[in-house]
Amino acid sequence: MKTLKIQIKSFVVERVKVKVLFEYKCTDNTVKKTLEKAVDEKVDLSFADLRFADLSSAYLVLAKLRFAELREADLSSANLSFADLRFADLHSADLRSTDLSFAKLSHATFRFAKGIKINTCLLNILRYQKGKLRAFRWQTKYEVGKTYKEAIKNCDKDEGNSCGRGLNLATLEWCLQDTNFDLSKTYVEVEFDVKDIIAIPYASDGKFRVQKFRVIRKIPKEELRKIIK
């Protein structure tokens, strides 16, 4: 048996030096053991370079992996529930049987990732909603009762891109989490036709793109408070 020290470093970013984010020494150590130890100690692993890492069946609940480089990593059967994977690069990663429940996946890249099913994403979006109503974060002065439309040529149909051109909608849960439950923001409810859906990104955590929608109403703060409680 051999004692081995492994370091988790940040990946190279222009004008930013590579940093050691965490290091761990133990008998028969692996990248997986080191990463699990870092997560257990609540280490911020943003920008971690984990390309090609064997993390199969790793326990990574609540992992802080914003902007992490996970291209072609083996995350099959890993538990990433509640993990922060915003802006992470999971291009060609193995996500078969990976638990991503309640993980933050905004702007993460899943292009060519294994184990991502579009139908599953669709069910995740529909599960908490009624009918065709959806929540939309108010970023422009949208008018209640008005219909908004974007030309197809100006919309990003690539479901590998979690955030792209088009009219981006999201569940109310997503909007509230995205704003850290800031009730000073304005939230609106909208409706759209299924045929106007442009893209439901792979492993979407509640955000998707449409070509056309109509604003139904502003959501009252009293209603939002009840939902948060």
C-alpha positions in Angstrom: 0.0 0.0 0.0 1.3 3.4 -1.0 0.7 6.9 0.5 0.0 9.4 -2.2 -0.7 13.1 -2.2 -3.0 14.5 -4.9 -3.7 18.1 -5.7 -6.8 19.6 -7.3 -5.8 22.6 -9.3 -7.7 25.3 -11.2 -7.5 25.2 -15.0 -5.6 27.7 -17.0 -7.5 31.0 -17.6 -6.0 33.9 -19.5 -3.9 36.1 -17.1 -4.9 34.0 -14.1 -2.3 31.7 -12.6 -3.1 28.0 -11.8 -4.0 27.7 -8.2 -4.0 24.6 -5.9 -7.6 24.5 -4.6 -7.1 21.4 -2.4 -4.7 18.7 -1.6 -5.0 15.4 0.3 -2.7 12.6 1.2 -3.8 9.0 2.1 -3.1 5.4 1.4 -4.0 4.3 -2.1 -5.3 7.8 -2.8 -7.2 8.7 -6.0 -8.6 11.8 -7.6 -12.1 10.5 -6.5 -11.1 10.2 -2.9 -9.4 13.6 -2.9 -12.5 15.3 -4.4 -14.8 13.6 -2.0 -12.6 14.8 0.9 -12.7 18.3 -0.5 -16.5 18.3 -0.8 -16.8 16.8 2.7 -14.8 19.8 4.0 -17.0 22.2 2.0 -14.0 23.5 -0.1 -14.9 25.9 -2.9 -13.8 24.0 -6.1 -14.8 26.7 -8.6 -12.7 26.5 -11.8 -11.3 23.0 -10.8 -9.6 21.1 -13.6 -11.1 17.6 -13.5 -10.9 16.7 -17.1 -10.9 13.0 -17.8 -11.1 12.2 -14.1 -12.5 8.9 -13.0 -15.3 9.9 -10.6 -17.6 7.0 -11.0 -19.9 6.5 -8.0 -18.3 9.5 -6.3 -20.3 11.1 -3.4 -20.4 14.8 -4.3 -23.5 16.1 -2.7 -23.4 19.9 -2.3 -20.2 20.1 -4.2 -19.1 23.6 -5.1 -18.1 23.2 -8.8 -19.0 26.4 -10.5 -17.0 26.9 -13.8 -15.4 23.5 -13.2 -13.8 21.8 -16.2 -15.3 18.3 -16.3 -14.9 17.5 -20.0 -14.9 13.7 -20.6 -14.9 13.0 -16.8 -16.5 9.7 -15.8 -19.4 10.7 -13.4 -21.5 7.6 -14.0 -23.5 6.7 -10.9 -22.0 9.7 -9.0 -24.2 11.6 -6.5 -24.2 15.3 -7.5 -27.5 16.2 -5.9 -27.6 19.8 -4.7 -24.2 20.4 -6.3 -23.4 23.9 -7.8 -22.5 23.2 -11.4 -23.3 26.5 -12.8 -21.2 27.3 -15.9 -19.4 23.9 -15.5 -18.1 22.3 -18.7 -19.5 18.7 -18.9 -18.8 18.2 -22.6 -18.6 14.5 -23.4 -18.8 13.6 -19.7 -20.3 10.2 -18.7 -23.5 11.0 -16.8 -25.2 7.7 -17.0 -27.2 7.1 -13.7 -25.7 10.3 -12.3 -27.9 11.9 -9.6 -28.4 15.6 -10.5 -31.5 16.2 -8.5 -31.7 19.8 -7.2 -28.3 20.6 -8.7 -27.7 24.1 -10.0 -27.1 23.6 -13.7 -27.6 27.1 -15.1 -25.3 27.8 -18.1 -23.6 24.4 -17.8 -22.5 22.7 -21.0 -23.7 19.2 -21.7 -22.9 18.8 -25.4 -22.3 15.1 -26.3 -22.6 14.1 -22.6 -23.6 10.4 -22.2 -26.8 9.6 -20.3 -28.7 12.8 -20.9 -32.3 12.2 -22.1 -34.4 15.0 -23.6 -37.7 13.4 -22.4 -36.4 13.3 -18.8 -35.6 17.0 -19.0 -39.1 17.7 -20.3 -40.7 15.9 -17.4 -38.6 17.7 -14.9 -39.9 21.0 -16.2 -43.5 19.9 -16.4 -43.6 18.2 -13.0 -44.2 21.3 -10.9 -46.4 23.2 -13.3 -50.0 23.3 -14.2 -51.2 23.5 -17.8 -49.1 25.6 -20.1 -48.3 28.4 -17.5 -44.7 29.1 -16.8 -42.7 31.7 -14.8 -40.5 34.2 -16.4 -38.1 36.6 -14.7 -38.8 40.2 -15.6 -35.7 41.5 -17.4 -37.4 44.0 -19.7 -40.6 46.0 -19.4 -42.9 43.3 -20.6 -46.6 44.3 -20.7 -49.3 42.0 -19.2 -51.6 40.8 -22.1 -49.0 41.4 -24.8 -47.5 38.7 -27.0 -43.8 38.6 -27.7 -42.2 36.8 -30.6 -38.6 36.2 -31.9 -37.7 35.2 -35.5 -36.7 31.5 -35.7 -33.4 32.6 -37.4 -32.5 34.5 -34.3 -33.1 31.6 -31.9 -30.6 29.0 -30.7 -32.0 25.5 -31.3 -28.9 23.7 -30.0 -30.1 21.8 -26.9 -26.5 21.4 -25.9 -26.4 25.1 -25.0 -28.1 25.7 -21.6 -28.4 29.5 -22.4 -28.8 30.8 -25.9 -30.6 33.2 -28.2 -34.4 33.2 -28.0 -37.0 33.9 -25.5 -35.8 32.2 -22.3 -38.4 31.0 -19.9 -38.1 29.1 -16.6 -40.1 27.6 -13.8 -41.0 29.8 -10.9 -38.7 27.7 -8.7 -35.8 28.4 -11.0 -36.5 32.1 -11.1 -36.6 32.4 -7.3 -33.4 30.4 -6.8 -31.7 32.4 -9.5 -32.4 35.7 -7.7 -31.8 34.2 -4.2 -35.5 34.6 -3.4 -35.3 38.4 -3.9 -38.9 39.6 -3.7 -38.0 43.1 -4.8 -37.7 41.6 -8.3 -40.8 41.3 -10.5 -41.9 37.9 -11.7 -44.5 37.3 -14.4 -46.5 34.3 -15.6 -46.6 33.5 -19.3 -48.3 31.1 -21.6 -47.0 29.6 -24.9 -47.8 26.8 -27.4 -45.8 23.6 -27.4 -45.0 24.2 -31.1 -43.2 27.4 -30.2 -40.6 25.6 -28.0 -37.2 26.2 -29.5 -35.0 24.1 -27.2 -35.1 22.3 -23.8 -31.4 22.1 -22.9 -30.0 18.7 -21.9 -30.3 18.2 -18.1 -32.2 21.5 -17.8 -32.9 22.5 -14.2 -36.0 24.5 -15.3 -34.9 26.9 -18.0 -35.8 26.6 -21.7 -36.3 28.7 -24.9 -39.3 29.5 -26.9 -40.1 31.5 -30.0 -43.3 33.1 -28.8 -45.2 33.7 -25.5 -47.9 35.9 -24.0 -47.6 37.6 -20.6 -50.6 36.7 -18.4 -50.0 38.5 -15.2 -47.5 39.7 -12.6 -47.2 37.3 -9.7 -48.1 39.2 -6.4 -45.6 39.3 -3.6 -48.1 37.7 -1.2 -48.3 34.6 -3.5 -44.5 34.4 -3.7 -44.1 34.6 0.1 -46.5 31.6 0.4 -44.5 29.6 -2.1 -41.2 30.3 -0.3 -42.7 29.3 3.1 
